[in-house]
Amino acid sequence: MSRPTGLYVHWPYCARICPYCDFNVRLARDVGEAAWAAAFLADLAYLRDRHGPRPLVSLYVGGGTPSLMPHSVLGALIEAADETFGLLPGAEVTLEANPNDVAPAAIAAWQAAGVTRLSLGVQSFQNEALAFLGRDHDAEQARRAIDLMLGGFERSTFDLIYARPGQGLAEWEAELKTALSTGILHLSLYQLTVEPGTAFGRAVERGRWQPAPEGLSADSYALTDAVTRAAGLPLYEVSSHAAPGHEAVHNALYWADADWLAIGPGAHGRLTTEGRRIATEGQRSPARYLAAAPEERLAEEPLSREDWLTERIAGGLRPAAGLPLAELGDAAPLVRQAAAPLLRDGFLVLEEGRLAATAEGRLVLDALTLELSAAL
C-alpha cells in the first residue's frame, strides 16, 4: 500500500515583498505564462518516471502569492497532477491568496481549475498593523475577501499575525474574536517572528523597533488557545486551530512523516523510496529554474538516519496529538530517556506511547527538539 502523498507547488512571485517574509520570493513582473506551465508539467512527468505512481491526497499551491498565477497555468497544473499521479476522491487542493486578488470572477476561475480550499493571507484587521506588516490590502478588503471565500469554498482558512509591537492582550483578543465572528472554521495564527536578513530583521538590528517581550508573547499564545478553544476551534497544531473535520490535510503530511512531492523554485519535498528518506529541493532562482531540465532543477539527497530522526521529532511534536515513539524504532528508548526531565518539568507529557508538548512546551518547541535530538 502506498504512503499518503501530497504535492507542493511553489509560485515564487509577489506584487510586494512583506518585511517579515524570509521565503523564496521575487517581485512579479512578466512571469512567462507558457514557460511556467511547460516547466510544471515537465516536472510532474519527471517525478512520475523517477519515483513511480503516487496517488495524491492533497495538492498545495503556495508561495509567494499563488493567487497571481495565471488561471491557465493553475488549471493546467491541477489537470496534469490528476492525469500524472491521480488526485484521490475528495483530495484537498489548496491555493494561497491575498485578499486583494479575491473577486467573484477569480473565485469562479479557481473553482473551475479544481481548487477546493482557499488559504487567505489576512494577517490583521487593523489598517495601521497592515501598513506596518507591509500588506497591500486594508481591513475592509480583508473582510470582503473572507465573505467571498466563505461563500465559494466549504473548506477555507486565513492567517493572522499577533504579538506585534505595541499590541496588548486586549487588542489581540478583540482582533481574534473579530476573526472568529466571520464563521471561519480554520485559522492559522502566528506570532510575529523577526528573521535574519529580512527588512524587519535589519530594522530591529538598527534599533528602529523591538519585538514584543517574551512574557507578553507567552500570554498572547495562552490567550489564543483559550479563545479559539471556547469558540470550538481548538489548537490541533502549534499554530493551527480548527473545528473538528476542518483540519488541513496537506500540512498534516509534514508533521506525520508522510511523503510529499515538491516542484517550483526552492520547493522542499520528502519522499520515501526503497526504505530511504529522500530530501528534494528545487533550484531557487526562477530564471535558472526555467532554463534547466527537470533533472537539473530538482535536486535529491538521501537523509542520514540522524537527520531523519531529528525531522521526525521536530514534526511529531507540532501536532497536539504528539509523536508516536514507536515510529522512532530503536531510537525510541534514547528519546524516552532524554524526555524524562522534560516530562518532570511539565514541558512534555507521555500518554499511550505518544510524546506531546504541553502548553508550556509549545512555547519552547525548538529547544525541546534540540534537547531530544541531542540524545540520538
C-alpha positions in Angstrom: 0.0 0.0 0.0 1.4 3.4 -1.0 2.2 6.0 1.6 -0.1 9.1 1.8 1.4 11.6 -0.6 0.9 15.3 -1.3 2.2 17.7 -3.9 3.5 21.1 -3.1 3.9 23.7 -5.8 5.9 26.9 -5.1 4.9 30.0 -7.0 7.7 32.5 -6.4 6.2 35.8 -7.3 4.6 38.6 -5.2 3.3 42.0 -6.0 5.0 43.2 -2.9 7.5 41.5 -0.6 6.5 41.8 3.1 9.1 42.9 5.5 8.8 39.8 7.7 9.0 37.3 4.9 12.0 35.0 4.5 10.5 32.7 1.8 12.0 32.3 -1.6 10.0 35.1 -3.4 10.6 37.6 -6.2 8.7 40.7 -7.3 6.2 39.8 -10.0 7.0 41.1 -13.5 6.5 39.3 -16.8 6.3 35.8 -15.4 6.2 33.9 -18.7 2.8 32.1 -18.6 3.6 29.4 -21.2 7.1 28.7 -19.8 5.8 28.1 -16.3 3.1 25.8 -17.5 5.6 23.8 -19.5 8.0 23.6 -16.6 5.5 22.4 -14.1 4.1 19.8 -16.4 7.6 18.5 -17.3 8.4 18.3 -13.5 5.4 16.2 -12.9 6.2 13.8 -15.7 9.8 13.6 -14.5 8.8 12.8 -10.9 6.3 10.2 -12.1 9.0 8.5 -14.2 11.6 8.6 -11.4 9.5 7.8 -8.4 6.6 5.9 -9.7 2.8 6.4 -9.3 1.8 8.0 -6.1 -1.9 8.9 -5.8 -2.3 12.3 -4.2 -4.3 13.1 -1.1 -3.5 16.8 -1.4 -2.2 19.4 -3.7 -1.0 22.7 -2.2 -0.1 25.8 -4.2 1.9 28.1 -2.0 4.4 30.9 -2.4 4.9 33.7 -2.9 1.4 34.8 -4.0 -0.2 31.9 -6.0 -3.4 34.0 -6.5 -1.2 35.9 -9.0 -0.7 32.7 -11.0 -2.4 32.9 -14.4 -5.6 30.9 -14.3 -4.5 28.9 -17.4 -1.3 27.8 -15.6 -3.2 26.8 -12.4 -5.7 24.8 -14.5 -3.1 23.1 -16.5 -1.1 22.3 -13.3 -4.1 20.7 -11.4 -5.2 18.8 -14.5 -1.7 17.4 -15.1 -1.3 16.4 -11.5 -4.5 14.4 -11.7 -3.6 12.9 -15.1 0.0 12.1 -14.0 -0.5 10.9 -10.4 -4.2 10.9 -9.8 -6.0 13.0 -7.2 -7.8 10.7 -4.9 -11.6 11.2 -4.4 -12.0 14.2 -2.0 -8.4 15.3 -2.3 -7.7 18.6 -0.8 -6.5 21.2 -3.4 -5.4 24.4 -1.6 -4.5 27.8 -3.1 -2.9 30.6 -1.1 -4.4 34.0 -1.9 -4.1 37.6 -1.0 -7.3 39.5 -0.1 -7.0 42.0 -3.0 -6.9 39.2 -5.5 -10.2 37.7 -4.4 -13.2 38.6 -6.5 -16.2 36.7 -7.8 -14.6 36.1 -11.2 -11.4 34.8 -9.5 -13.4 32.5 -7.2 -15.2 31.1 -10.2 -11.9 30.6 -12.1 -10.2 28.8 -9.1 -13.2 26.6 -8.7 -13.2 25.7 -12.4 -9.5 24.9 -12.2 -10.1 22.4 -9.4 -9.3 24.3 -6.2 -11.3 23.0 -3.2 -9.7 25.1 -0.4 -8.5 28.7 -0.1 -5.9 30.0 2.3 -6.1 33.7 2.7 -3.3 35.9 4.0 -5.3 38.4 6.0 -2.7 39.0 8.8 -4.7 41.7 10.6 -8.0 43.5 10.7 -6.3 46.8 11.7 -5.2 49.2 9.0 -2.3 50.5 11.0 -1.0 47.0 11.6 -1.4 46.1 7.9 0.7 49.0 6.9 3.4 48.0 9.4 3.3 44.5 8.1 3.8 45.8 4.5 0.5 44.3 3.3 -1.2 45.8 0.2 -4.7 45.4 1.3 -6.8 47.1 4.0 -9.2 45.8 6.7 -12.3 46.3 4.5 -10.7 44.4 1.6 -9.9 41.6 4.0 -13.5 41.3 5.3 -14.9 41.3 1.7 -12.4 38.7 0.7 -13.3 36.5 3.6 -17.0 36.7 2.8 -16.4 35.8 -0.8 -14.1 32.9 0.3 -16.7 31.5 2.7 -19.4 31.8 0.1 -17.3 29.9 -2.5 -15.4 27.3 -0.5 -16.7 24.9 2.1 -13.1 24.4 3.3 -11.0 27.5 3.9 -8.7 29.3 6.3 -6.9 32.6 6.8 -3.8 33.7 8.6 -3.3 36.3 11.3 -0.1 37.6 12.9 -0.1 38.6 16.5 2.4 39.7 19.2 3.2 42.7 17.2 5.0 45.7 18.7 2.6 47.7 20.9 -0.2 45.1 20.7 -1.6 44.3 24.1 -3.7 41.3 25.1 -7.0 43.2 24.9 -6.2 44.3 21.4 -5.3 40.8 20.3 -8.4 39.3 21.9 -10.6 41.8 20.1 -9.0 41.0 16.8 -9.1 37.3 17.3 -12.8 37.5 18.2 -13.4 39.5 15.0 -11.8 36.7 13.1 -14.0 34.1 14.8 -17.1 36.1 14.2 -16.7 35.6 10.4 -17.7 32.0 10.8 -14.3 30.6 9.6 -13.7 27.0 10.7 -9.9 27.0 10.4 -7.4 29.6 11.5 -3.6 29.8 11.2 -2.3 32.1 13.9 1.3 33.1 14.0 3.4 35.1 16.5 5.5 37.7 14.7 9.0 36.4 14.3 11.9 38.5 13.2 14.1 36.5 10.8 17.7 37.5 9.9 18.1 39.0 6.5 14.5 40.3 6.3 13.6 44.0 6.3 12.3 43.5 9.8 15.5 41.8 10.8 17.5 44.8 9.6 15.2 47.3 11.3 15.4 45.5 14.7 19.2 45.4 14.3 19.3 49.1 13.8 17.1 49.7 16.9 14.1 51.1 15.0 11.7 48.9 16.9 11.8 45.9 19.3 9.8 42.7 19.2 7.2 42.0 21.9 8.6 40.9 25.2 8.7 37.2 25.7 6.3 37.3 28.6 3.7 39.1 26.5 4.2 36.7 23.7 3.6 33.7 26.0 0.5 35.4 27.4 -0.8 36.1 23.9 -0.3 32.4 23.0 -2.2 31.2 26.0 -5.0 33.7 25.3 -5.1 32.4 21.7 -5.5 28.8 22.9 -8.3 29.7 25.3 -10.3 31.9 23.0 -10.2 29.5 20.0 -11.0 26.5 22.2 -14.0 28.3 23.7 -15.2 29.1 20.1 -15.0 25.5 19.0 -11.7 25.8 17.0 -9.2 24.1 19.4 -5.5 24.1 18.7 -4.6 20.9 16.8 -1.0 22.0 15.9 1.3 24.7 17.3 -0.2 27.5 15.1 -3.3 25.8 13.6 -6.8 25.9 15.0 -9.9 24.2 13.5 -13.4 22.9 14.1 -13.4 19.1 14.1 -13.1 17.8 10.5 -11.7 21.0 9.1 -8.0 20.3 9.9 -5.6 20.8 7.0 -4.9 17.6 5.1 -1.7 18.7 3.3 0.0 20.4 6.3 -0.5 17.2 8.4 1.7 15.3 5.9 4.6 17.5 7.1 4.1 16.6 10.7 3.4 12.9 10.2 6.5 11.9 8.3 4.4 11.3 5.2 5.6 11.9 1.6 5.2 15.0 -0.5 6.4 15.8 -3.9 7.6 19.4 -4.5 8.1 21.5 -7.6 8.8 25.1 -8.1 11.8 27.4 -7.2 13.1 26.5 -3.7 10.4 24.0 -3.0 11.3 21.3 -0.5 10.0 17.8 -0.7 10.3 14.5 1.2 9.9 11.0 -0.3 10.4 7.5 1.0 11.9 5.2 -1.7 13.1 1.7 -1.1 13.3 2.3 2.7 15.3 5.6 2.3 14.1 9.1 3.2 15.0 11.5 0.4 15.1 15.3 0.6 14.4 17.2 -2.6 14.8 20.9 -3.3 14.1 23.0 -6.4 16.6 25.4 -7.9 15.9 28.7 -6.0 16.3 31.1 -8.9 13.2 31.3 -11.1 15.2 32.2 -14.2 17.6 29.3 -13.7 14.7 27.0 -12.8 13.0 27.7 -16.1 16.3 27.3 -18.1 17.2 23.9 -16.6 15.9 20.5 -17.3 13.8 18.8 -14.6 16.6 16.5 -13.6 18.9 19.6 -13.1 16.5 21.8 -11.3 15.1 19.2 -8.9 18.0 18.1 -6.7 17.7 15.0 -4.5 19.8 13.9 -1.4 19.2 11.0 0.9 18.8 12.0 4.5 21.0 10.5 7.2 19.3 8.5 9.9 20.1 11.2 12.4 18.7 13.9 10.2 15.5 11.9 9.6 15.1 11.3 13.3 15.6 15.0 14.1 13.0 15.9 11.5 10.6 13.3 12.8 10.9 14.6 16.4 10.5 18.2 15.2 7.5 17.4 13.1 5.9 15.0 15.5 5.9 17.4 18.4 4.0 20.1 16.5 0.5 18.4 16.5 -1.4 18.4 19.8 -1.7 14.6 19.5 2.1 14.3 19.7 4.7 11.9 18.4 4.2 8.1 18.5 7.5 6.9 20.0 7.2 3.6 18.3 7.8 5.3 15.0 11.4 6.1 16.1 12.3 2.4 16.1 15.4 1.6 18.2 15.9 5.3 18.9 12.7 5.4 21.0 14.4 4.4 24.3 17.0 7.1 23.9 14.4 9.7 23.2 12.3 8.5 26.1 15.3 8.8 28.4 16.1 12.3 27.2 12.4 13.2 27.7 12.4 12.3 31.4 13.5 15.7 32.8 11.2 17.5 30.4 8.3 15.3 31.5 9.1 16.1 35.1 9.3 19.8 34.5 6.0 19.9 32.7 7.1 20.6 29.1 6.1 17.2 27.8 3.6 14.5 28.5 3.7 10.8 27.6 0.4 9.1 27.2 -0.4 5.9 25.4 3.0 5.8 23.8 2.7 9.4 22.3 5.1 12.1 23.4 3.4 15.5 23.2 4.3 19.1 24.1 2.3 20.8 26.9 1.1 24.4 26.6 4.4 25.4 28.3 6.3 23.1 26.0 4.8 24.6 22.8 6.4 27.9 23.8 9.9 26.4 23.6 9.3 23.8 21.0 12.6 24.3 19.1 14.5 23.9 22.4 12.7 20.7 23.2 13.6 19.3 19.7 17.2 20.1 20.3 17.2 18.5 23.7 15.7 15.3 22.4 17.7 15.2 19.2 21.0 15.5 21.2 20.3 12.1 22.6 20.4 10.4 19.2 
